[in-house]
Amino acid sequence: MTMYNLKLFPQHIPAHQIRNDTWHLGDVHGQYSYSNPHADLYQYLSQWSDMESYLNVGYSRPGQYHLHTSSHKRLINRLAHGLLDLHAQSVHAGDRHLLDVASGRGGAAVYARQRHGLTVTGVDITPYNAQRATHNAQQKQVWPQVRFNMGSADLLPFADNSFSLIWSIESPAHFPNKPAFLSEVSRVLKHGGCFTFADLLAVEKVVNASDENRQIYDRFIEMWDVPYLETVDSYRHILGETGLRLQRLEIVTEYNLDILNRDCGLFLWLSKSKWLYNQYKKFLKQRTGANLDNVYEHVLASYNALNIGMIDYGLFWLTRE
Ligand SMILES: C[S@@+](CC[C@H](N)C(=O)[O-])C[C@H]1O[C@@H](n2cnc3c(N)ncnc32)[C@H](O)[C@@H]1O
């Protein structure tokens, strides 16, 4: 009798169509409200960075220290400078009101006020983050010029043509319907308005290169509570249908995800010593409340994907036609 190997090479599915079937919005809430094991990573990172304000991977050039609040601010500035350059040439140049879609714990919005003098309205779907953001704005004495609402990116609670500036920083990855998000941005953005966003992108040829890569990819999106990721090409396609014109796109993986990958590699290497791992596990629990085993799983899944160039990090700047 002939025996067939049933574990076949996966059918080639465009990366942006590969879905995390177990994804649920409650997982996103859990990750950002300390009620899901994936939140332990943020507690771990809070030893170096202000994770109660900033939830993005940052941006650092060679020689700049990365695991620090300054790297979050560099990413925000990178987006803000491109956005404000476009804005300076627009008919709305005098309007300094920014909408921050998925504003997290408010660090970026507060910084937009302090550094760039913008008035900011933020929306986020996670109650913990919206409350924390309001608390941060009040503490930094920028409230009510910087204020936050609860809201969903694919159903923005604003009238048509409300804003001349919009950004969304490292959040679209979590949105289950990115075309709906972009069409909402297009709806609430004034004609001639400017928009920027940062997002994780799947690298099509790496994701689909082998059965093993597909498993690594599935694990990565599961760990980050991501329903699916777009690719550069799928984003270009959607944008062509929204009335948003792409002015500039930069892949900046070497300035953030490659650094994260290096740090993940170091963490995994150090974890090989059982003695060191167990000592650090006790210390971490006491210091931050995080469970090192959960951090380990997160780091391993991230390293496996990042180390083979499966995920890119893109910055997009657009204008509304
Ligand atoms: C990685 S954090 C980034 C937060 C912030 N932009 C920053 O840079 O610090 C992602 C944020 O997206 C929010 N989020 C996820 N899905 C959302 C949705 N459908 N609508 C609005 N916010 C969402 C989460 O609650 C979380 O605050």
The ligand as a Gaussian input file, in Angstrom:
#p B3LYP/6-31G(d) Opt

LIG

0 1
 C        0.422000      49.300000      19.966000
 S       -0.804000      50.307000      20.709000
 C       -0.321000      51.924000      20.098000
 C       -0.881000      53.051000      20.913000
 C       -0.365000      54.453000      20.553000
 N       -0.709000      54.804000      19.207000
 C        1.104000      54.567000      20.801000
 O        1.879000      54.734000      19.851000
 O        1.515000      54.528000      21.966000
 C       -2.276000      49.903000      19.821000
 C       -3.538000      50.598000      20.299000
 O       -4.587000      50.326000      19.361000
 C       -5.804000      50.261000      20.076000
 N       -6.804000      49.596000      19.216000
 C       -6.786000      48.331000      18.795000
 N       -7.830000      48.082000      17.988000
 C       -8.532000      49.243000      17.885000
 C       -9.682000      49.638000      17.155000
 N      -10.358000      48.783000      16.376000
 N      -10.119000      50.913000      17.263000
 C       -9.447000      51.803000      18.053000
 N       -8.339000      51.475000      18.768000
 C       -7.867000      50.214000      18.671000
 C       -5.428000      49.493000      21.315000
 O       -6.389000      49.626000      22.341000
 C       -4.075000      50.138000      21.646000
 O       -4.255000      51.242000      22.487000

